[in-house]
Amino acid sequence: MDGKRQWRLPHRGCPQGGIVASTEMLRRRCHNRVMERLRPRLAVPARPALAVPSRLAAPARLAAGLAGLAAAAGALAVAEGPGRSTTYAGRSAAGAALTLSAGLALIAAGLVICLGPRPRRTGDLALLAGFTWFAPAWAAWQNGPPLIPSVAIVLGGFTFPLTLHLVLAYPASRPSSAPARALIAAAYAEALLAAAVLALFRDPYLDPGCLANCNVNVFLVRSLPSLAHGIGVADRWFTAAAAAGLIAICAARLVAGSRPARRRLLPVAVPAIMFAGTVAARAVALQGATVEDPFNAALFAIFAVASAAIILLAAGLISGFARARAERRAIARIAVNLDEAPAPGSLQSALAEALHDPGLRIAYWLPGARRYVDASGRTTPEPAAKSGGTVTRVTRSGRTIAAISHSGAAPGLDRHIGPAIALGLENERLQAELLAQLGELRASRARIVETADAERRRLERDLHDGAQQRLLALSYDIRLARAGAAADGDTAAQITLAKAMEETGAALEELRELAHGIYPAVLAEAGVAAALATLADTAPLPVQILRADDRRYPAPVEAAAYFAVAEAIDDAARRGADHAAVTVAHDNELLVVTVEDNGTGRDAPMVTLTDRVGALGGSLYLKETACRAEIPCASS
Amino acid sequence: MRVVVADDVMLTREGITRLLTDAGVDVVGQAGDAASLLRAVRMTQPDAAVVDIRMPPTHTDEGLVAAQQIRAEHPDIAVLILSHYIEPQYAMRLLEEHPERVGYLLKERVFDVANLIDALRRLADGETVVDPTIVARLVARKRRAGPLDKLTEREREVLALVAEGLSNRAIATRLFVTERTIEAHVKQVFLKLGLNTDSDSHRRVLAVLAYLRNMT
């Protein structure tokens, strides 16, 4: 096909051509404008400076790491000392290995998380839990300063509350549910109370359950053996109950969570449940025993499982950290790709992919219209947190841009979303706004055309039922009058009335043509094919209907197809054509109308036709002597 | 002759009734919509029904539907459709199923009582009536050079009268020639156009109309 006869798109000289033919161009233009404006801001590092308030400064954390190593080494030394038969660590090489591995694993996990780009409370908790894990070993230091074992005994009671807090707050830094918060608070309060009572009133000499350190308690104020014993037992059982609560909450979260949330929770929740199980088992096992004898096989087994659970927990924390880091990187990569104009909705799929959350949805807020739309501008309901999911609102300079509903697996999503992504969201929001307005505009144009057609149809009916009927009645009366005049022999009246009859006949004829031109009744009653056949009967040039689909379509579609052909044929006649060929065919949800003629080349655009077809979301393609209208239709 | 008149506009209905009565035709029933028309036809068993194409409730093609129903139920009762529309489509639809004793006339034509009586008489004789305006429009339709150009003036005249539904005898009377002459003309016309010469006088109306419509 030579270049001169190529379909032209959009229609030359048509002001709405851009809208009718392509939203892509506009969209891209909008993207470019936004990106241009924001490029300077994009140049600043996507990641904010590491001024995030941290609970422990970086050097302190390094020191904590070293202290952790020291605590571990010391614990090992103590365990090998005189009190070796009183602790699990000193009992055997396996006991020592388990004690060391579990404590160091927790400390390592804490350090890894704390030294990451966004230190979180989880890391601090893991560090503290790691330290307290070694406390029972230090408590057995018999020939050291008496302060050390005394403090170690106090600290030993906090391993469980810290672990409980760590697990229930995971993966966010704050526990999400009220029962979890209550349980954490209760566990801390009880541990504090028990530690205080035992520190002040437990005299190791008088404690029948004493094994590891029965020499000193520097904090002792007054020796109350029965109170100390009662508190010890109560503490054990309370801890067992809290462990049961931990198991219940973890299980509930696993059950209720979405699949991505569950995948993220599992590596931490399962070891936590295991650990809580050993806590409860220990309480039961100690009920019958007078002392916690590390050589008791059952107790050692419980300890071994607990240690393994702690090691797994630490591993889970580290893997979760690595995963979050990978997701942050993936999100950062999205920002890099934003420089090219992405198709609407690509940000949603990119985020969903980066967060392994296929259910992630982004809804953009249109402040003017006060509603949410998706990336393609369609109205969507306001995102609501589904079961196990959350909604993250993204704001820029105080304005809501978008709401992201996701599985809730990625805690602090809003913090993951750096300025670059927020920019991408803002850009996509502007695009969505544009598309929404475009959709409204199109709907409004379609309504205008539809209303106009309905008006034409009504006019045609009014003419038919009103003026045409009256003229008919008039011509009847004139006929009667003429018959009367003929009977009376009044020749002059007869001639006048004959003339009047002719005039009424002509008026009827003109009225009929007018009514047909306004809206052919046959179009509404029999469809496009029938109406086009009549059009061909009266066309000023031979018109061949090569193909006409008999199917019925919605009235606006039929009207558009009919008037497209009518206008194209008029145009062909104007350009001196002596033949035109018409096809009307249904093709894949489109009604395709073509008119080809053999006149001279087209020199003017068919603007009204472009408008009419465009109003239905269709396209008009024009060549020199051919025209093709594609009208979206749902066959009815 | 006994006739039922159906038109939802009372003025027109009364007018037609009066014209027919004056001309000595017995109007045995009047109806304002398709349902009462069918009732009147069943009750009075007239020779013909004069029916407006547009009647309640939808004012679209109720008349056509009723006409087809009357023709299907009562093969002896003729139906004359009156319409404002010069739509070959409607006329042909009427002819498709029951090509005899059906007619399609423009409304203004029936106020010339001679036309109306003539149409009714032809229908009663078993002929078909297609409004001359429709036929004239189809004959005058813009075409490229084709078989129609090969017809003589007289042959074109005969073709138009065939399309209007006239029998050979009626055409002969109209043109003041013998029936044999018309038979020869018709044969010649059909040969030139490549139409089936065996068509009986009812079927040939539709064949000619379709030919005129599709030949471009």
Interface residues (C-beta under 8 A of the other chain):
Chain A: R461 H464 D465 Q468 Q469 L472 A473 S475 Y476 R479 G505 L508 R512 A515 H516 A521 V522 A524 E525 A526 A530 A533 T534 A536 D537 T538 A539 P540 L541 P542 V543 Q544 I545 D578 H579
Chain B: V9 L11 T12 G15 L19 R54 H59 T60 D61 H84 Y85 I86 E87 P88 Q89 Y90 K107 E108 F111 D112 R137 L138 R141 K142 R143 R144 R213 T216
